[in-house]
Amino acid sequence: MKTAISIDDRLLQDADRVARDMGVSRSRLFSVALREYLLHRHAQATIERLNRVYAGDADPAEQRTVKGMKAKFRPVLKERW
């Protein structure tokens, strides 16, 4: 899909330089960079949720879900391999 965005001139020059160094198009560079950013953001959100759960600050629904998961998998973890 094509789209139009505004980017600072200096940032665009840097992006063009990196794209050339990598041997990819500017569009490909932006796609890869955006995908990596979104994955990082998702991972950070997951870490924040886990931190809240382990700190006891999670909402009650999350706490029930975690308790249920622990109860479900605890017997599996205790089995001898």
PDB file of N, CA, C and O in Angstrom, chain B, residues numbered from 101:
ATOM      1  N   MET B 101       0.841  -1.168   0.000  1.00  0.00           N
ATOM      2  CA  MET B 101       0.000   0.000   0.000  1.00  0.00           C
ATOM      3  C   MET B 101       0.891   1.238   0.000  1.00  0.00           C
ATOM      4  O   MET B 101       1.901   1.291   0.702  1.00  0.00           O
ATOM      5  N   LYS B 102       0.520   2.190  -0.764  1.00  0.00           N
ATOM      6  CA  LYS B 102       1.278   3.440  -0.800  1.00  0.00           C
ATOM      7  C   LYS B 102       0.666   4.422   0.176  1.00  0.00           C
ATOM      8  O   LYS B 102      -0.548   4.453   0.378  1.00  0.00           O
ATOM      9  N   THR B 103       1.541   5.233   0.783  1.00  0.00           N
ATOM     10  CA  THR B 103       1.093   6.264   1.700  1.00  0.00           C
ATOM     11  C   THR B 103       2.065   7.433   1.627  1.00  0.00           C
ATOM     12  O   THR B 103       3.194   7.288   1.157  1.00  0.00           O
ATOM     13  N   ALA B 104       1.627   8.563   2.086  1.00  0.00           N
ATOM     14  CA  ALA B 104       2.490   9.741   2.115  1.00  0.00           C
ATOM     15  C   ALA B 104       2.672  10.150   3.569  1.00  0.00           C
ATOM     16  O   ALA B 104       1.702  10.236   4.322  1.00  0.00           O
ATOM     17  N   ILE B 105       3.918  10.401   3.961  1.00  0.00           N
ATOM     18  CA  ILE B 105       4.210  10.843   5.319  1.00  0.00           C
ATOM     19  C   ILE B 105       5.214  11.984   5.261  1.00  0.00           C
ATOM     20  O   ILE B 105       5.932  12.145   4.274  1.00  0.00           O
ATOM     21  N   SER B 106       5.256  12.759   6.311  1.00  0.00           N
ATOM     22  CA  SER B 106       6.230  13.846   6.411  1.00  0.00           C
ATOM     23  C   SER B 106       7.352  13.409   7.346  1.00  0.00           C
ATOM     24  O   SER B 106       7.107  12.908   8.444  1.00  0.00           O
ATOM     25  N   ILE B 107       8.586  13.609   6.890  1.00  0.00           N
ATOM     26  CA  ILE B 107       9.757  13.224   7.669  1.00  0.00           C
ATOM     27  C   ILE B 107      10.756  14.367   7.619  1.00  0.00           C
ATOM     28  O   ILE B 107      10.932  15.005   6.581  1.00  0.00           O
ATOM     29  N   ASP B 108      11.396  14.619   8.726  1.00  0.00           N
ATOM     30  CA  ASP B 108      12.430  15.629   8.814  1.00  0.00           C
ATOM     31  C   ASP B 108      13.505  15.351   7.749  1.00  0.00           C
ATOM     32  O   ASP B 108      13.877  14.200   7.523  1.00  0.00           O
ATOM     33  N   ASP B 109      13.990  16.399   7.109  1.00  0.00           N
ATOM     34  CA  ASP B 109      14.979  16.250   6.029  1.00  0.00           C
ATOM     35  C   ASP B 109      16.212  15.462   6.477  1.00  0.00           C
ATOM     36  O   ASP B 109      16.681  14.573   5.766  1.00  0.00           O
ATOM     37  N   ARG B 110      16.721  15.789   7.639  1.00  0.00           N
ATOM     38  CA  ARG B 110      17.930  15.120   8.139  1.00  0.00           C
ATOM     39  C   ARG B 110      17.678  13.624   8.358  1.00  0.00           C
ATOM     40  O   ARG B 110      18.520  12.791   8.026  1.00  0.00           O
ATOM     41  N   LEU B 111      16.521  13.297   8.916  1.00  0.00           N
ATOM     42  CA  LEU B 111      16.169  11.897   9.147  1.00  0.00           C
ATOM     43  C   LEU B 111      16.032  11.149   7.827  1.00  0.00           C
ATOM     44  O   LEU B 111      16.463  10.002   7.714  1.00  0.00           O
ATOM     45  N   LEU B 112      15.440  11.789   6.840  1.00  0.00           N
ATOM     46  CA  LEU B 112      15.292  11.163   5.529  1.00  0.00           C
ATOM     47  C   LEU B 112      16.655  10.932   4.878  1.00  0.00           C
ATOM     48  O   LEU B 112      16.882   9.886   4.271  1.00  0.00           O
ATOM     49  N   GLN B 113      17.547  11.886   4.998  1.00  0.00           N
ATOM     50  CA  GLN B 113      18.902  11.708   4.456  1.00  0.00           C
ATOM     51  C   GLN B 113      19.611  10.536   5.128  1.00  0.00           C
ATOM     52  O   GLN B 113      20.254   9.724   4.463  1.00  0.00           O
ATOM     53  N   ASP B 114      19.488  10.456   6.446  1.00  0.00           N
ATOM     54  CA  ASP B 114      20.089   9.338   7.175  1.00  0.00           C
ATOM     55  C   ASP B 114      19.474   8.012   6.739  1.00  0.00           C
ATOM     56  O   ASP B 114      20.183   7.022   6.559  1.00  0.00           O
ATOM     57  N   ALA B 115      18.160   7.995   6.571  1.00  0.00           N
ATOM     58  CA  ALA B 115      17.473   6.774   6.138  1.00  0.00           C
ATOM     59  C   ALA B 115      17.934   6.368   4.739  1.00  0.00           C
ATOM     60  O   ALA B 115      18.163   5.186   4.480  1.00  0.00           O
ATOM     61  N   ASP B 116      18.069   7.331   3.848  1.00  0.00           N
ATOM     62  CA  ASP B 116      18.549   7.029   2.493  1.00  0.00           C
ATOM     63  C   ASP B 116      19.959   6.436   2.526  1.00  0.00           C
ATOM     64  O   ASP B 116      20.265   5.493   1.797  1.00  0.00           O
ATOM     65  N   ARG B 117      20.793   6.993   3.368  1.00  0.00           N
ATOM     66  CA  ARG B 117      22.167   6.504   3.490  1.00  0.00           C
ATOM     67  C   ARG B 117      22.177   5.052   4.009  1.00  0.00           C
ATOM     68  O   ARG B 117      22.899   4.203   3.487  1.00  0.00           O
ATOM     69  N   VAL B 118      21.382   4.791   5.024  1.00  0.00           N
ATOM     70  CA  VAL B 118      21.318   3.440   5.582  1.00  0.00           C
ATOM     71  C   VAL B 118      20.733   2.469   4.563  1.00  0.00           C
ATOM     72  O   VAL B 118      21.218   1.345   4.431  1.00  0.00           O
ATOM     73  N   ALA B 119      19.709   2.885   3.851  1.00  0.00           N
ATOM     74  CA  ALA B 119      19.107   2.016   2.831  1.00  0.00           C
ATOM     75  C   ALA B 119      20.142   1.661   1.764  1.00  0.00           C
ATOM     76  O   ALA B 119      20.237   0.506   1.348  1.00  0.00           O
ATOM     77  N   ARG B 120      20.910   2.642   1.327  1.00  0.00           N
ATOM     78  CA  ARG B 120      21.964   2.368   0.339  1.00  0.00           C
ATOM     79  C   ARG B 120      22.990   1.389   0.898  1.00  0.00           C
ATOM     80  O   ARG B 120      23.383   0.438   0.223  1.00  0.00           O
ATOM     81  N   ASP B 121      23.423   1.628   2.139  1.00  0.00           N
ATOM     82  CA  ASP B 121      24.409   0.749   2.772  1.00  0.00           C
ATOM     83  C   ASP B 121      23.886  -0.681   2.887  1.00  0.00           C
ATOM     84  O   ASP B 121      24.646  -1.638   2.745  1.00  0.00           O
ATOM     85  N   MET B 122      22.603  -0.818   3.141  1.00  0.00           N
ATOM     86  CA  MET B 122      21.999  -2.141   3.289  1.00  0.00           C
ATOM     87  C   MET B 122      21.634  -2.776   1.948  1.00  0.00           C
ATOM     88  O   MET B 122      21.384  -3.978   1.862  1.00  0.00           O
ATOM     89  N   GLY B 123      21.610  -1.953   0.913  1.00  0.00           N
ATOM     90  CA  GLY B 123      21.239  -2.459  -0.407  1.00  0.00           C
ATOM     91  C   GLY B 123      19.752  -2.720  -0.553  1.00  0.00           C
ATOM     92  O   GLY B 123      19.334  -3.626  -1.275  1.00  0.00           O
ATOM     93  N   VAL B 124      18.958  -1.915   0.142  1.00  0.00           N
ATOM     94  CA  VAL B 124      17.498  -2.059   0.053  1.00  0.00           C
ATOM     95  C   VAL B 124      16.888  -0.721  -0.332  1.00  0.00           C
ATOM     96  O   VAL B 124      17.541   0.320  -0.268  1.00  0.00           O
ATOM     97  N   SER B 125      15.639  -0.769  -0.727  1.00  0.00           N
ATOM     98  CA  SER B 125      14.953   0.475  -1.062  1.00  0.00           C
ATOM     99  C   SER B 125      14.582   1.218   0.217  1.00  0.00           C
ATOM    100  O   SER B 125      14.555   0.636   1.301  1.00  0.00           O
ATOM    101  N   ARG B 126      14.302   2.487   0.078  1.00  0.00           N
ATOM    102  CA  ARG B 126      13.852   3.292   1.210  1.00  0.00           C
ATOM    103  C   ARG B 126      12.554   2.714   1.773  1.00  0.00           C
ATOM    104  O   ARG B 126      12.373   2.643   2.989  1.00  0.00           O
ATOM    105  N   SER B 127      11.667   2.310   0.892  1.00  0.00           N
ATOM    106  CA  SER B 127      10.397   1.726   1.344  1.00  0.00           C
ATOM    107  C   SER B 127      10.630   0.469   2.174  1.00  0.00           C
ATOM    108  O   SER B 127       9.989   0.266   3.205  1.00  0.00           O
ATOM    109  N   ARG B 128      11.556  -0.371   1.711  1.00  0.00           N
ATOM    110  CA  ARG B 128      11.859  -1.602   2.448  1.00  0.00           C
ATOM    111  C   ARG B 128      12.465  -1.268   3.815  1.00  0.00           C
ATOM    112  O   ARG B 128      12.116  -1.889   4.819  1.00  0.00           O
ATOM    113  N   LEU B 129      13.363  -0.296   3.850  1.00  0.00           N
ATOM    114  CA  LEU B 129      13.954   0.123   5.115  1.00  0.00           C
ATOM    115  C   LEU B 129      12.872   0.586   6.084  1.00  0.00           C
ATOM    116  O   LEU B 129      12.871   0.187   7.249  1.00  0.00           O
ATOM    117  N   PHE B 130      11.953   1.423   5.612  1.00  0.00           N
ATOM    118  CA  PHE B 130      10.889   1.916   6.483  1.00  0.00           C
ATOM    119  C   PHE B 130       9.996   0.778   6.959  1.00  0.00           C
ATOM    120  O   PHE B 130       9.577   0.765   8.116  1.00  0.00           O
ATOM    121  N   SER B 131       9.703  -0.169   6.089  1.00  0.00           N
ATOM    122  CA  SER B 131       8.870  -1.306   6.476  1.00  0.00           C
ATOM    123  C   SER B 131       9.548  -2.144   7.551  1.00  0.00           C
ATOM    124  O   SER B 131       8.917  -2.531   8.534  1.00  0.00           O
ATOM    125  N   VAL B 132      10.836  -2.423   7.362  1.00  0.00           N
ATOM    126  CA  VAL B 132      11.591  -3.210   8.342  1.00  0.00           C
ATOM    127  C   VAL B 132      11.686  -2.454   9.666  1.00  0.00           C
ATOM    128  O   VAL B 132      11.495  -3.037  10.734  1.00  0.00           O
ATOM    129  N   ALA B 133      11.979  -1.169   9.595  1.00  0.00           N
ATOM    130  CA  ALA B 133      12.114  -0.367  10.812  1.00  0.00           C
ATOM    131  C   ALA B 133      10.788  -0.285  11.567  1.00  0.00           C
ATOM    132  O   ALA B 133      10.762  -0.400  12.793  1.00  0.00           O
ATOM    133  N   LEU B 134       9.706  -0.090  10.851  1.00  0.00           N
ATOM    134  CA  LEU B 134       8.405  -0.002  11.505  1.00  0.00           C
ATOM    135  C   LEU B 134       8.023  -1.337  12.132  1.00  0.00           C
ATOM    136  O   LEU B 134       7.494  -1.371  13.243  1.00  0.00           O
ATOM    137  N   ARG B 135       8.285  -2.434  11.432  1.00  0.00           N
ATOM    138  CA  ARG B 135       7.982  -3.762  11.974  1.00  0.00           C
ATOM    139  C   ARG B 135       8.776  -3.990  13.267  1.00  0.00           C
ATOM    140  O   ARG B 135       8.225  -4.465  14.260  1.00  0.00           O
ATOM    141  N   GLU B 136      10.058  -3.653  13.249  1.00  0.00           N
ATOM    142  CA  GLU B 136      10.889  -3.823  14.442  1.00  0.00           C
ATOM    143  C   GLU B 136      10.394  -2.946  15.592  1.00  0.00           C
ATOM    144  O   GLU B 136      10.365  -3.378  16.745  1.00  0.00           O
ATOM    145  N   TYR B 137      10.010  -1.725  15.272  1.00  0.00           N
ATOM    146  CA  TYR B 137       9.497  -0.826  16.304  1.00  0.00           C
ATOM    147  C   TYR B 137       8.227  -1.384  16.927  1.00  0.00           C
ATOM    148  O   TYR B 137       8.076  -1.369  18.148  1.00  0.00           O
ATOM    149  N   LEU B 138       7.313  -1.876  16.097  1.00  0.00           N
ATOM    150  CA  LEU B 138       6.056  -2.419  16.608  1.00  0.00           C
ATOM    151  C   LEU B 138       6.285  -3.678  17.433  1.00  0.00           C
ATOM    152  O   LEU B 138       5.626  -3.874  18.454  1.00  0.00           O
ATOM    153  N   LEU B 139       7.204  -4.530  17.009  1.00  0.00           N
ATOM    154  CA  LEU B 139       7.541  -5.721  17.799  1.00  0.00           C
ATOM    155  C   LEU B 139       8.124  -5.327  19.147  1.00  0.00           C
ATOM    156  O   LEU B 139       7.776  -5.905  20.176  1.00  0.00           O
ATOM    157  N   HIS B 140       9.015  -4.340  19.135  1.00  0.00           N
ATOM    158  CA  HIS B 140       9.614  -3.850  20.382  1.00  0.00           C
ATOM    159  C   HIS B 140       8.539  -3.279  21.303  1.00  0.00           C
ATOM    160  O   HIS B 140       8.532  -3.540  22.506  1.00  0.00           O
ATOM    161  N   ARG B 141       7.651  -2.511  20.732  1.00  0.00           N
ATOM    162  CA  ARG B 141       6.571  -1.896  21.516  1.00  0.00           C
ATOM    163  C   ARG B 141       5.670  -2.963  22.125  1.00  0.00           C
ATOM    164  O   ARG B 141       5.275  -2.860  23.286  1.00  0.00           O
ATOM    165  N   HIS B 142       5.346  -3.986  21.340  1.00  0.00           N
ATOM    166  CA  HIS B 142       4.516  -5.084  21.841  1.00  0.00           C
ATOM    167  C   HIS B 142       5.239  -5.819  22.979  1.00  0.00           C
ATOM    168  O   HIS B 142       4.629  -6.148  23.997  1.00  0.00           O
ATOM    169  N   ALA B 143       6.526  -6.070  22.802  1.00  0.00           N
ATOM    170  CA  ALA B 143       7.303  -6.751  23.836  1.00  0.00           C
ATOM    171  C   ALA B 143       7.333  -5.913  25.115  1.00  0.00           C
ATOM    172  O   ALA B 143       7.199  -6.453  26.213  1.00  0.00           O
ATOM    173  N   GLN B 144       7.508  -4.611  24.979  1.00  0.00           N
ATOM    174  CA  GLN B 144       7.532  -3.733  26.151  1.00  0.00           C
ATOM    175  C   GLN B 144       6.190  -3.761  26.871  1.00  0.00           C
ATOM    176  O   GLN B 144       6.147  -3.796  28.101  1.00  0.00           O
ATOM    177  N   ALA B 145       5.099  -3.745  26.117  1.00  0.00           N
ATOM    178  CA  ALA B 145       3.767  -3.788  26.732  1.00  0.00           C
ATOM    179  C   ALA B 145       3.576  -5.109  27.475  1.00  0.00           C
ATOM    180  O   ALA B 145       2.987  -5.134  28.556  1.00  0.00           O
ATOM    181  N   THR B 146       4.067  -6.197  26.905  1.00  0.00           N
ATOM    182  CA  THR B 146       3.967  -7.503  27.555  1.00  0.00           C
ATOM    183  C   THR B 146       4.772  -7.511  28.849  1.00  0.00           C
ATOM    184  O   THR B 146       4.299  -8.006  29.872  1.00  0.00           O
ATOM    185  N   ILE B 147       5.978  -6.970  28.808  1.00  0.00           N
ATOM    186  CA  ILE B 147       6.817  -6.909  30.003  1.00  0.00           C
ATOM    187  C   ILE B 147       6.140  -6.069  31.085  1.00  0.00           C
ATOM    188  O   ILE B 147       6.153  -6.442  32.258  1.00  0.00           O
ATOM    189  N   GLU B 148       5.559  -4.956  30.704  1.00  0.00           N
ATOM    190  CA  GLU B 148       4.873  -4.103  31.676  1.00  0.00           C
ATOM    191  C   GLU B 148       3.702  -4.840  32.319  1.00  0.00           C
ATOM    192  O   GLU B 148       3.497  -4.746  33.529  1.00  0.00           O
ATOM    193  N   ARG B 149       2.928  -5.581  31.504  1.00  0.00           N
ATOM    194  CA  ARG B 149       1.805  -6.350  32.047  1.00  0.00           C
ATOM    195  C   ARG B 149       2.306  -7.426  32.998  1.00  0.00           C
ATOM    196  O   ARG B 149       1.736  -7.616  34.072  1.00  0.00           O
ATOM    197  N   LEU B 150       3.366  -8.132  32.616  1.00  0.00           N
ATOM    198  CA  LEU B 150       3.926  -9.167  33.492  1.00  0.00           C
ATOM    199  C   LEU B 150       4.438  -8.569  34.792  1.00  0.00           C
ATOM    200  O   LEU B 150       4.241  -9.137  35.866  1.00  0.00           O
ATOM    201  N   ASN B 151       5.092  -7.428  34.692  1.00  0.00           N
ATOM    202  CA  ASN B 151       5.579  -6.765  35.900  1.00  0.00           C
ATOM    203  C   ASN B 151       4.424  -6.398  36.832  1.00  0.00           C
ATOM    204  O   ASN B 151       4.536  -6.540  38.049  1.00  0.00           O
ATOM    205  N   ARG B 152       3.316  -5.928  36.260  1.00  0.00           N
ATOM    206  CA  ARG B 152       2.148  -5.601  37.083  1.00  0.00           C
ATOM    207  C   ARG B 152       1.580  -6.851  37.736  1.00  0.00           C
ATOM    208  O   ARG B 152       1.194  -6.827  38.904  1.00  0.00           O
ATOM    209  N   VAL B 153       1.530  -7.945  36.977  1.00  0.00           N
ATOM    210  CA  VAL B 153       1.009  -9.204  37.517  1.00  0.00           C
ATOM    211  C   VAL B 153       1.863  -9.667  38.682  1.00  0.00           C
ATOM    212  O   VAL B 153       1.345  -9.994  39.750  1.00  0.00           O
ATOM    213  N   TYR B 154       3.191  -9.697  38.473  1.00  0.00           N
ATOM    214  CA  TYR B 154       4.077 -10.189  39.522  1.00  0.00           C
ATOM    215  C   TYR B 154       4.179  -9.241  40.711  1.00  0.00           C
ATOM    216  O   TYR B 154       4.518  -9.657  41.818  1.00  0.00           O
ATOM    217  N   ALA B 155       3.886  -7.981  40.479  1.00  0.00           N
ATOM    218  CA  ALA B 155       3.895  -7.017  41.579  1.00  0.00           C
ATOM    219  C   ALA B 155       2.556  -7.009  42.315  1.00  0.00           C
ATOM    220  O   ALA B 155       2.418  -6.360  43.352  1.00  0.00           O
ATOM    221  N   GLY B 156       1.580  -7.724  41.782  1.00  0.00           N
ATOM    222  CA  GLY B 156       0.261  -7.754  42.397  1.00  0.00           C
ATOM    223  C   GLY B 156      -0.591  -6.566  42.033  1.00  0.00           C
ATOM    224  O   GLY B 156      -1.627  -6.336  42.657  1.00  0.00           O
ATOM    225  N   ASP B 157      -0.177  -5.800  41.029  1.00  0.00           N
ATOM    226  CA  ASP B 157      -0.897  -4.595  40.632  1.00  0.00           C
ATOM    227  C   ASP B 157      -1.837  -4.829  39.452  1.00  0.00           C
ATOM    228  O   ASP B 157      -2.466  -3.887  38.968  1.00  0.00           O
ATOM    229  N   ALA B 158      -1.938  -6.062  38.989  1.00  0.00           N
ATOM    230  CA  ALA B 158      -2.769  -6.343  37.819  1.00  0.00           C
ATOM    231  C   ALA B 158      -4.237  -6.271  38.205  1.00  0.00           C
ATOM    232  O   ALA B 158      -4.601  -6.404  39.373  1.00  0.00           O
ATOM    233  N   ASP B 159      -5.068  -6.057  37.198  1.00  0.00           N
ATOM    234  CA  ASP B 159      -6.495  -6.043  37.491  1.00  0.00           C
ATOM    235  C   ASP B 159      -6.944  -7.454  37.873  1.00  0.00           C
ATOM    236  O   ASP B 159      -6.278  -8.427  37.521  1.00  0.00           O
ATOM    237  N   PRO B 160      -8.055  -7.574  38.583  1.00  0.00           N
ATOM    238  CA  PRO B 160      -8.494  -8.881  39.078  1.00  0.00           C
ATOM    239  C   PRO B 160      -8.675  -9.939  37.989  1.00  0.00           C
ATOM    240  O   PRO B 160      -8.408 -11.118  38.222  1.00  0.00           O
ATOM    241  N   ALA B 161      -9.122  -9.532  36.815  1.00  0.00           N
ATOM    242  CA  ALA B 161      -9.299 -10.505  35.731  1.00  0.00           C
ATOM    243  C   ALA B 161      -7.956 -11.096  35.315  1.00  0.00           C
ATOM    244  O   ALA B 161      -7.856 -12.304  35.098  1.00  0.00           O
ATOM    245  N   GLU B 162      -6.922 -10.264  35.202  1.00  0.00           N
ATOM    246  CA  GLU B 162      -5.584 -10.756  34.862  1.00  0.00           C
ATOM    247  C   GLU B 162      -5.059 -11.669  35.961  1.00  0.00           C
ATOM    248  O   GLU B 162      -4.442 -12.695  35.674  1.00  0.00           O
ATOM    249  N   GLN B 163      -5.296 -11.305  37.209  1.00  0.00           N
ATOM    250  CA  GLN B 163      -4.827 -12.123  38.319  1.00  0.00           C
ATOM    251  C   GLN B 163      -5.498 -13.493  38.307  1.00  0.00           C
ATOM    252  O   GLN B 163      -4.845 -14.504  38.568  1.00  0.00           O
ATOM    253  N   ARG B 164      -6.791 -13.534  38.007  1.00  0.00           N
ATOM    254  CA  ARG B 164      -7.493 -14.826  37.918  1.00  0.00           C
ATOM    255  C   ARG B 164      -6.940 -15.664  36.782  1.00  0.00           C
ATOM    256  O   ARG B 164      -6.764 -16.874  36.923  1.00  0.00           O
ATOM    257  N   THR B 165      -6.665 -15.020  35.656  1.00  0.00           N
ATOM    258  CA  THR B 165      -6.110 -15.740  34.509  1.00  0.00           C
ATOM    259  C   THR B 165      -4.756 -16.341  34.863  1.00  0.00           C
ATOM    260  O   THR B 165      -4.490 -17.502  34.551  1.00  0.00           O
ATOM    261  N   VAL B 166      -3.910 -15.567  35.506  1.00  0.00           N
ATOM    262  CA  VAL B 166      -2.579 -16.052  35.888  1.00  0.00           C
ATOM    263  C   VAL B 166      -2.706 -17.205  36.884  1.00  0.00           C
ATOM    264  O   VAL B 166      -2.015 -18.214  36.749  1.00  0.00           O
ATOM    265  N   LYS B 167      -3.581 -17.066  37.880  1.00  0.00           N
ATOM    266  CA  LYS B 167      -3.775 -18.149  38.849  1.00  0.00           C
ATOM    267  C   LYS B 167      -4.238 -19.421  38.144  1.00  0.00           C
ATOM    268  O   LYS B 167      -3.755 -20.513  38.440  1.00  0.00           O
ATOM    269  N   GLY B 168      -5.172 -19.272  37.212  1.00  0.00           N
ATOM    270  CA  GLY B 168      -5.662 -20.434  36.480  1.00  0.00           C
ATOM    271  C   GLY B 168      -4.563 -21.089  35.663  1.00  0.00           C
ATOM    272  O   GLY B 168      -4.470 -22.316  35.615  1.00  0.00           O
ATOM    273  N   MET B 169      -3.732 -20.283  35.023  1.00  0.00           N
ATOM    274  CA  MET B 169      -2.632 -20.829  34.226  1.00  0.00           C
ATOM    275  C   MET B 169      -1.633 -21.556  35.116  1.00  0.00           C
ATOM    276  O   MET B 169      -1.156 -22.636  34.767  1.00  0.00           O
ATOM    277  N   LYS B 170      -1.316 -20.966  36.266  1.00  0.00           N
ATOM    278  CA  LYS B 170      -0.378 -21.608  37.182  1.00  0.00           C
ATOM    279  C   LYS B 170      -0.938 -22.936  37.663  1.00  0.00           C
ATOM    280  O   LYS B 170      -0.220 -23.935  37.707  1.00  0.00           O
ATOM    281  N   ALA B 171      -2.217 -22.954  38.023  1.00  0.00           N
ATOM    282  CA  ALA B 171      -2.837 -24.188  38.508  1.00  0.00           C
ATOM    283  C   ALA B 171      -2.851 -25.251  37.426  1.00  0.00           C
ATOM    284  O   ALA B 171      -2.649 -26.432  37.708  1.00  0.00           O
ATOM    285  N   LYS B 172      -3.086 -24.842  36.197  1.00  0.00           N
ATOM    286  CA  LYS B 172      -3.150 -25.793  35.091  1.00  0.00           C
ATOM    287  C   LYS B 172      -1.787 -26.411  34.793  1.00  0.00           C
ATOM    288  O   LYS B 172      -1.695 -27.608  34.520  1.00  0.00           O
ATOM    289  N   PHE B 173      -0.741 -25.613  34.842  1.00  0.00           N
ATOM    290  CA  PHE B 173       0.579 -26.087  34.437  1.00  0.00           C
ATOM    291  C   PHE B 173       1.452 -26.573  35.593  1.00  0.00           C
ATOM    292  O   PHE B 173       2.484 -27.203  35.358  1.00  0.00           O
ATOM    293  N   ARG B 174       1.066 -26.298  36.812  1.00  0.00           N
ATOM    294  CA  ARG B 174       1.869 -26.725  37.954  1.00  0.00           C
ATOM    295  C   ARG B 174       2.091 -28.240  37.961  1.00  0.00           C
ATOM    296  O   ARG B 174       3.227 -28.675  38.147  1.00  0.00           O
ATOM    297  N   PRO B 175       1.042 -29.070  37.763  1.00  0.00           N
ATOM    298  CA  PRO B 175       1.270 -30.524  37.749  1.00  0.00           C
ATOM    299  C   PRO B 175       2.229 -30.961  36.642  1.00  0.00           C
ATOM    300  O   PRO B 175       3.013 -31.890  36.835  1.00  0.00           O
ATOM    301  N   VAL B 176       2.174 -30.320  35.520  1.00  0.00           N
ATOM    302  CA  VAL B 176       3.057 -30.664  34.407  1.00  0.00           C
ATOM    303  C   VAL B 176       4.504 -30.372  34.780  1.00  0.00           C
ATOM    304  O   VAL B 176       5.400 -31.157  34.468  1.00  0.00           O
ATOM    305  N   LEU B 177       4.730 -29.262  35.436  1.00  0.00           N
ATOM    306  CA  LEU B 177       6.085 -28.877  35.819  1.00  0.00           C
ATOM    307  C   LEU B 177       6.653 -29.777  36.910  1.00  0.00           C
ATOM    308  O   LEU B 177       7.870 -29.934  37.013  1.00  0.00           O
ATOM    309  N   LYS B 178       5.784 -30.367  37.724  1.00  0.00           N
ATOM    310  CA  LYS B 178       6.245 -31.220  38.799  1.00  0.00           C
ATOM    311  C   LYS B 178       6.524 -32.657  38.348  1.00  0.00           C
ATOM    312  O   LYS B 178       7.161 -33.419  39.074  1.00  0.00           O
ATOM    313  N   GLU B 179       6.053 -33.030  37.160  1.00  0.00           N
ATOM    314  CA  GLU B 179       6.284 -34.381  36.653  1.00  0.00           C
ATOM    315  C   GLU B 179       7.777 -34.610  36.420  1.00  0.00           C
ATOM    316  O   GLU B 179       8.513 -33.687  36.071  1.00  0.00           O
ATOM    317  N   ARG B 180       8.201 -35.831  36.617  1.00  0.00           N
ATOM    318  CA  ARG B 180       9.594 -36.179  36.319  1.00  0.00           C
ATOM    319  C   ARG B 180       9.750 -36.385  34.822  1.00  0.00           C
ATOM    320  O   ARG B 180       8.869 -36.939  34.164  1.00  0.00           O
ATOM    321  N   TRP B 181      10.850 -35.944  34.304  1.00  0.00           N
ATOM    322  CA  TRP B 181      11.124 -36.098  32.876  1.00  0.00           C
ATOM    323  C   TRP B 181      11.931 -37.298  32.703  1.00  0.00           C
ATOM    324  O   TRP B 181      12.292 -37.642  31.577  1.00  0.00           O
TER     325      TRP B 181
END
